[in-house]
Amino acid sequence: MPRILRLDRMEILGFKSFYGRTRFDFPDGITAVVGPNGCGKSNIGDAISWVLGEQKASSLRSDRMEDVIFNGSEGRRPLGMAEVSLHFKNLLADGNGHANGNGHGAGNGHGAAPEVTVAADREVPIPEAAESARPAAGGALESQAAALRITGIEEIPEEVVVTRRIYRSGESEYVLNGQRCRLKDIQDLLARTDIGSRLYSTIEQGKIDQVLAARPKDRRAMFEEAAGILGYRSKRRQAELKLEAAQANLLRINDIVIEVEKQINALRRQAAKARRYQKLVDDLRERRLVLARQRLAASDEERQRTGEAIEALRAEEVAAAAALVADEADLERLRLQLEAGEAAARGRREEIHAFDLEIDRIQERLRAGREQVRDLESRLAEGERELTALRSRFAEQETRLAEAIREIADVEERLRSAASSAVAVSADDGERAAAIELLDADLDKTRAGLLERIERHAAMMSHSASLEEQARAARASLLKIEREMEELRASRGRLGAEVEGLEREAAAGRGRAEETAARHEAVTAAEREAAGRMTAVERRAEELKGRAAVLAERRAALAEMERQRAGFSEGVGDLLKGTAGIEPRGVVGDRLDVPPGLEKAVEATLQDLLEAVVVGGAEEAARGVAYLRASGRGRVSFVADEGAPARDESPGTSSCDPPADVPAVHCRLSERIGGAPLGPISRILARTLLVDSLEQAHGLHDAHPAFACVTPQGDIVHFDGSVTGGDGRALSHWLLQRRVEREEIDRRMSEVAAAREEAEGTLLRLREERVTAQERLTSAATEVQVESRVAFERALRLQQGREELDRIDRALPLLVGEQARLQRDIASCVAGMAGRAMDLEVLEAERRTSEESIAARSAELARLRADLELARRASAETRAALAAAEQRHTSLLRERDGLDEAIRDLASSMARRTRERDEWTARIAQIGEQDGGLEQQRQAALNARAEAAARDEAAHAGLAYERSLLHAREQAVKQGRVAQVALRERHQQHELHRARIDADLEHMGRTCRDELATSIEALRASPPPPDDGSGLQERESEVQRIRADIDAIGPVNLMAVEQQKDLEERFSFLTAQKNDLEQAIASLRETIRTINREARERFRSAFEAIQEHFQESFRTLFGGGRAELRLSEEDEDVLEAGIEVAAQPPGKRLQKIGLLSGGEKALTAVALLVSLFRYRPSPFCILDEVDAPLDEANVERFTRLLQELRSDTQLILITHNRKSMEAADLLYGVTMEEPGVSKILPLRFE
């Protein structure tokens, strides 16, 4: 493809770190982008990829597509939109000769157009030869026009501007030359100009690593794109999808054709049956008309006889009813008379009961009066006793009151005498008190001196005691310290031995802990294994549960199909729903139990009778036929189920028994069929022999023509000798198939249930094992914990013992120092106690002198105080006597007042008790008078009750006689009613018989109207049938025979001819469709072969050319050596083979690329990518720090290679390497003068 468009410039606004609008011009050749790390160089390549349609945010080094919008910096706010525009120039718009070469020649770059190589891999259809058109060299404009016509880009304008914008809201838009468009529109335009998302159009360090690390299959994608066969894969996939769809359609049409063909065959048989059916129907109608006329005459005669019998019974009923009415009137009169007598008896009994109640009431009043008298007499006696006691207390209180008055007078006289004595004693007490006061002051001074000496003596004694106590305490502390030192030394020896024992026990415990931990790990592994087995069994149980659910759903679907009667004809379906006024009992096929392998034999034998409807009798069958005829639902066979056994002849006399010369293996078909086949079905099966082959069937039928013979494959020789057979697939009645499938599902459900039960048992056992393992695990864990706890406690005790030893070692020197200090304190205290003893002797002498002086003064003071005390005691006694007299006087006054109040209370109580005694005496007399009157009333009531009882006994005998008369009359009425019921029942039976005759006549009328197209009146008016000696039974048998022939025909489709015509037309149409699909499938297969052939040729051609370019580029980059591309040997198909890369740098052996060093890998990958460019140049290419892993010598070779590529491709090189910068025609320096904002500085080399 010639270069059509050239990248002219790019404008960026708000994309990543480019805040303001930034313009990049891209001339032909090499454009280098340089700058420090983090300045935004790689954002330029991201911008080009983004505007060309990149949809993966990760490919743009972002988490979300909105992250490409400038997000702000320290000095600039975030932007709400990012925009990138690419400007392309159309190189062929004016033929100005700016194109710079081609893949297989060279252009001079000054006006002459280059050679054009066309490889339009996107043209359809693939087989067209114009895709590989290569015009002759010459560079004429006609070749360019031809290329433009082939690629379809004649309408591309002189300048193409592609713009992409994205907003913070997530909205995005694409603009092509100022007009909004779809991404697909841009991609289609760029694809036509050979600018697209090439796998190798953007090369970065990660892409090189990806090429090196890719699998051979994944590496193939770049070769397919360069070869231009990606479109082939898409077209082949489309063709394969069309082929699969055509094959599926063909399979469905084949199924439909087979089904339609079977339906046509069935309709042919139905048309033949329809003609025979019509003849039998006409004959049946004539026979039924004669039978109906004969039945009508018999029914009319029977109805007349029944009417006469009804009239006679009606007269007997009238006479019996009159007699019964008279007896019932007499019975009612006797019943009323008896009721009146019983009412009078009830009145007498009520009167007697009233007398009884009155007597009881009087006796209760007498008893209550007696109880009240006894209570009043008891209270009266108690009141007399209380009154006597009150009188006694009254006299006693009066005596006490007189004594209190006399004592008050004596106390008042003593008070006056004591008051005069108290005044004289008070004067002597004043003089004695003054003398005592002077002597007491002198004594206080002497006592103060004595107290001072005593205090000094006490202080010295206290100090001596303190010294003695200190010495004693020091001696005790000394003894304690000595004992403590002895204890510490003993404890140290004991603790040393204990620490050594603990250390030995700790060593042994560590061994036990390791053993316990090992057991715990073993038990844990066993429990984990049990859990894994249980999980597997649970998955198996879940799988069985899912299979059971699927089977249950299918079983339910079959049950629903049976409930909905799916598959039956329209007439059978209506009849089974009960809409015809009959009670269907299913179909014949439901009554048969067909063993596996005999389904086709049973279907060939019974044919349409499998769908025959089972009814209760001939009447229901007739109603069903009438319904079908009226509704136009077609024809249906009926079989009566009257509960009687099949009417087969006796085995000893039946002509249907297999003859004796028939081998035993050829049994009746009825012997192999289970269930409950009805009479006609049983007879058909009994007259059909089961044979192995059609040849045996012919032989048996020739010898025994009364039997039909059928094979398990469904080939049958009928009773009349005709043969039916052929493809057994046509015999697959859905009713038998559904039953077989249901039985198979039941069997599989039983198997699944057994398997589930077994799995659940295994799961239960595994759970028990896991519980046991968990218990062992718990036990082991407990042992580990116990060992850990014991070890911890042992370590704690060991640490405590060692700490205690350290404490003892620190405490012993301290106790030795304390012992020396206490000994010094004891010596000091002994010396202080000796000095204080002399001072105490002097103070003791002074204390004795002061005590003698105090004793003399104290004796004189005591004498004076004794005299004063005697005087004061006498005065106190006088005052006490006076106070006591005053207190006694007050007490006597209060006692006098209390006695006055008590006397008044006693007088009041005596008066109240006297009144109560009088009242109780009067009440006793009143109750005695009332009891006398009540006794008289009781005696009168007893006499009246005796008279009423006598009257009641006399009337009781008369009532018994009346009851006997009533019972006799009731028996007579009952017998009359029984007789009347018997007459009525006989009457009803005759009425029912007449109604049955009327119903039969009505049914006969409906039958004549619905089935025979006449009326019962017309039958009565018609002449009687000729008397040929045939009775009703013979005519009925003849009608049944004709009906049996009609039933033997089976259901008849009256629309068979029209349906056959429609199906034949449909069969022709489907056959034509089938042929078209077969031709289309053959054409698609040929197309796929053509696609594969063209793709293989293109891939081989491209692979060989890329191989040559790769070897040349490798030698250029390495300065020698050898490299090659290989197809994977495990894939024979070229279109599926992977691509392996082998390289041999100078001085090394040929090896796979994965064994090379880092720099060698990078150069090899660059050589491979360059070879792809050389075979299929891309209009421009971005190289993002590809030269980073290369050393200086390799960079020089790399730049020489770039100079070779610049003639076919615009190169945009992002680099840090100075050598690479020198190869550029235009240099863009990217800086970040402001943090977070990228700026460019262009520099063109002249």
QUISULMO-V763185 format. One record per backbone hydrogen bond with DSSP energy under -0.5 kcal/mol. CO is the residue of the C=O (numbers start at 1). NH is the residue of the N-H. Records with the same first field share a line. If there is no record, write none. Layout:
CO=NH / NH
//
This chain:
2=4
4=91 / 92
6=8 / 89
8=26
9=87
10=24
11=85
12=22
13=83
14=16 / 70
15=18
17=19 / 1238
18=14 / 15
22=12
24=10
25=27
29=1211
30=1225 / 1226
31=1213
32=1228
33=1215
34=1230
36=39
41=44 / 45
42=46
43=47
44=48
45=49
46=50
47=51
48=52
49=54
50=53
55=57
56=60
57=60 / 62
58=61
64=67
65=68
66=69
68=16
70=79
76=73
80=168
82=166
83=13
84=164
85=11
86=88 / 162
87=8 / 9
88=160
89=6 / 91
90=93
97=111
105=102
115=117
116=118
119=121
120=123
125=128
128=131
129=132
130=133
131=120
133=118
139=113
140=143 / 144
141=145
142=146
143=147
144=148
145=149
146=150
147=151
148=152 / 153
153=156
158=90
160=88 / 162
161=177
162=86
163=175
164=84
165=173
166=82
167=170
171=167
173=165
174=181
175=163 / 177
176=179
179=176
181=174
182=186
183=187
184=188
185=189
186=190
187=191
188=192
189=193
190=195
191=194
193=4
194=196 / 1179
196=198
198=201
201=1182
202=204
203=1184
204=208
205=209
206=210
207=211
208=212
209=213
210=214
215=219
216=220 / 1139
218=221
219=222 / 223
220=224
221=225
222=226
223=227
224=228 / 229 / 230
229=233
230=234
231=235
232=236
233=237
234=238
235=239
236=240
237=241
238=242
239=243
240=244
241=245
242=246
243=247
244=248
245=249
246=250
247=251
248=252
249=253
250=254
251=255
252=256
253=257
254=258
255=259
256=260
257=261
258=262
259=263
260=264
261=265
262=266
263=267
264=268
265=269
266=270
267=271
268=272
269=273
270=274
271=275
272=276
273=277
274=278
275=279
276=280
277=281
278=282
279=283
280=284
281=285
282=286
283=287
284=288
285=289
286=290
287=291
288=292
289=293
290=294
291=295
292=296
293=297
294=298
295=299
296=300
297=301
298=302
299=303
300=304
301=305
302=306
303=307
304=308
305=309
306=310
307=311
308=312
309=313
310=314
311=315
312=316
313=317
314=318
315=319
316=320
317=321
318=322
319=323
320=324
321=325
322=326
323=327
324=328
325=329
326=330
327=331
328=332
329=333
330=334
331=335
332=336
333=337
334=338
335=339
336=340
337=341
338=342
339=343
340=344
341=345
342=346
343=347
344=348
345=349
346=350
347=351
348=352
349=353
350=354
351=355
352=356
353=357
354=358
355=359
356=360
357=361
358=362
359=363
360=364
361=365
362=366
363=367
364=368
365=369
366=370
367=371
368=372
369=373
370=374
371=375
372=376
373=377
374=378
375=379
376=380
377=381
378=382
379=383
380=384
381=385
382=386
383=387
384=388
385=389
386=390
387=391
388=392
389=393
390=394
391=395
392=396
393=397
394=398
395=399
396=400
397=401
398=402
399=403
400=404
401=405
402=406
403=407
404=408
405=409
406=410
407=411
408=412
409=413
410=414
411=415
412=416
413=417
414=418
415=419
416=420
417=421
418=422
419=423
420=424
421=425
422=426
423=427
424=427 / 428
425=429
426=430
427=430 / 431
428=432
429=433
430=434
431=434 / 435
432=436
433=437
434=438
435=439
436=440
437=441
438=442
439=443
440=444
441=445
442=446
443=447
444=448
445=449
446=450
447=451
448=452
449=453
450=454
451=455
452=456
453=457
454=458
455=459
456=460
457=461
458=462
459=463
460=464
461=465
462=466
463=467
464=468
465=469
466=470
467=471
468=472
469=473
470=474
471=475
472=476
473=477
474=478
475=479
476=480
477=481
478=482
479=483
480=484
481=485
482=486
483=487
484=488
485=489
486=490
487=491
488=492
489=493
490=494
491=495
492=496
493=497
494=498
495=499
496=500
497=501
498=502
499=503
500=504
501=505
502=506
503=507
504=508
505=509
506=510
507=511
508=512
509=513
510=514
511=515
512=516
513=517
514=518
515=519
516=520
517=521
518=522
519=523
520=524
521=525
522=526
523=527
524=528
525=529
526=530
527=531
528=532
529=533
530=534
531=535
532=536
533=537
534=538
535=539
536=540
537=541
538=542
539=543
540=544
541=545
542=546
543=547
544=548
545=549
546=550
547=551
548=552
549=553
550=554
551=555
552=556
553=557
554=558
555=559
556=560
557=561
558=562
559=563
560=564
561=565 / 566
562=565
565=568
569=573
570=574
571=575
572=576
573=577
574=579
575=578
578=581
582=584
586=614
587=590 / 591
588=591
589=592
591=676
592=594
593=674
595=598
598=602
599=603
600=604
601=605
602=606
603=607
606=609
607=610
608=611
609=612
610=589
612=588
613=615 / 639
614=585
615=641
617=621
618=622
619=623
620=624
621=625
622=626
623=627
624=628
625=629
626=630
627=631
628=632 / 633
633=571
637=613
639=615
646=648
650=653 / 654
654=657
659=662
663=666
665=667
667=690
668=671 / 672
669=672 / 673
672=674
674=593
678=682
679=683
680=684
681=685
682=686
683=687
685=669 / 670 / 688
687=708
688=669
689=691 / 710
691=712
693=697
694=698
695=699
696=700
697=701
698=702
699=703
700=704
704=707
708=689
709=717
710=691
711=714
715=711
716=718 / 724
717=709
718=721
722=718
724=716
727=730
728=731
730=732
733=737
734=738
735=739
736=740
737=741
738=742
739=743
740=744
741=745
742=746
743=747
744=748
745=749
746=750
747=751
748=752
749=753
750=754
751=755
752=756
753=757
754=758
755=759
756=760
757=761
758=762
759=763
760=764
761=765
762=766
763=767
764=768
765=769
766=770
767=771
768=772
769=773
770=774
771=775
772=776
773=777
774=778
775=779
776=780
777=781
778=782
779=783
780=784
781=785
782=786
783=787
784=788
785=789
786=790
787=791
788=792
789=793
790=794
791=795
792=796
793=797
794=798
795=799
796=800
797=801
798=802
799=803
800=804
801=805
802=806
803=807
804=808
805=809
806=810
807=811
808=812
809=813
810=814
811=815
812=816
813=817
814=818
815=819
816=820
817=821
818=822
819=823
820=824
821=825
822=826
823=827
824=828
825=829
826=830
827=831
828=832
829=833
830=834
831=835
832=836
833=837
834=838
835=839
836=840
837=841
838=841 / 842
839=843
840=844
841=845
842=846
843=847
844=848
845=849
846=850
847=851
848=852
849=853
850=854
851=855
852=856
853=857
854=858
855=859
856=860
857=861
858=862
859=863
860=864
861=865
862=866
863=867
864=868
865=869
866=870
867=871
868=872
869=873
870=874
871=875
872=876
873=877
874=878
875=879
876=880
877=881
878=882
879=883
880=884
881=885
882=886
883=887
884=888
885=889
886=890
887=891
888=892
889=893
890=894
891=895
892=896
893=897
894=898
895=899
896=900
897=901
898=902
899=903
900=904
901=905
902=906
903=907
904=908
905=909
906=910
907=911
908=912
909=913
910=914
911=915
912=916
913=917
914=918
915=919
916=920
917=921
918=922
919=923
920=924
921=925
922=926
923=927
924=928
925=929
926=930
927=931
928=932
929=933
930=934
931=935
932=936
933=937
934=938
935=939
936=940
937=941
938=942
939=943
940=944
941=945
942=946
943=947
944=948
945=949
946=950
947=951
948=952
949=953
950=954
951=955
952=956
953=957
954=958
955=959
956=960
957=961
958=962
959=963
960=964
961=965
962=966
963=967
964=968
965=969
966=970
967=971
968=972
969=973
970=974
971=975
972=976
973=977
974=978
975=979
976=980
977=981
978=982
979=983
980=984
981=985
982=986
983=987
984=988
985=989
986=990
987=991
988=992
989=993
990=994
991=995
992=996
993=997
994=998
995=999
996=1000
997=1001
998=1002
999=1003
1000=1004
1001=1005
1002=1006
1003=1007
1004=1008
1005=1009
1006=1010
1007=1011 / 1012
1008=1012 / 1014
1015=1019
1016=1020
1017=1021
1018=1022
1026=1028
1031=1035
1032=1036
1033=1037
1034=1038
1035=1039
1036=1040
1037=1041
1038=1042
1039=1043
1040=1044
1041=1045
1042=1046
1043=1047
1044=1048
1045=1049
1046=1050
1052=635 / 1054
1053=1056
1055=1059
1056=1060
1057=1061
1058=1062
1059=1063
1060=1064
1061=1065
1062=1066
1063=1067
1064=1068
1065=1069
1066=1070
1067=1071
1068=1072
1069=1073
1070=1074
1071=1075
1072=1076
1073=1077
1074=1078
1075=1079
1076=1080
1077=1081
1078=1082
1079=1083
1080=1084
1081=1085
1082=1086
1083=1087
1084=1088
1085=1089
1086=1090
1087=1091
1088=1092
1089=1093
1090=1094
1091=1095
1092=1096
1093=1097
1094=1098
1095=1099
1096=1100
1097=1101
1098=1102
1099=1103
1100=1104
1101=1105
1102=1106
1103=1107
1104=1108
1105=1109
1106=1110
1107=1111
1108=1112
1109=1113
1110=1114
1111=1115
1112=1116
1113=1117
1114=1118
1115=1119 / 1120
1122=1144
1124=1142
1126=1140
1128=1131
1130=1132
1133=1136 / 1137
1138=1128
1140=1126
1141=1153
1142=1124
1143=1151
1144=1122
1145=1148
1151=1143
1152=1155
1153=1156
1157=1161
1158=1162
1159=1163
1160=1164
1161=1165
1162=1166
1163=1167
1164=1168
1165=1169
1166=1170
1167=1171
1168=1172
1169=1173
1170=1174
1171=1175
1172=1176
1179=1210
1181=1183 / 1212
1182=203 / 1184
1183=1185 / 1214
1184=205
1185=1188
1186=1189
1187=1190
1191=1195
1192=1196
1193=1197
1194=1198
1195=1199
1196=1200
1197=1201
1198=1202
1199=1203
1200=1204
1201=1205
1202=1206
1204=1207
1205=1208 / 1209
1210=1181
1211=31 / 1213
1212=1183 / 1214
1213=33 / 1215
1214=1185
1217=1221
1218=1222
1219=1223
1220=1223
1221=1224
1225=1245
1226=32
1227=1229 / 1243
1228=34 / 1230
1229=1231 / 1241
1231=1239
1233=1235
1234=1237
1237=1234
1239=1231
1241=1229
1243=1227
//
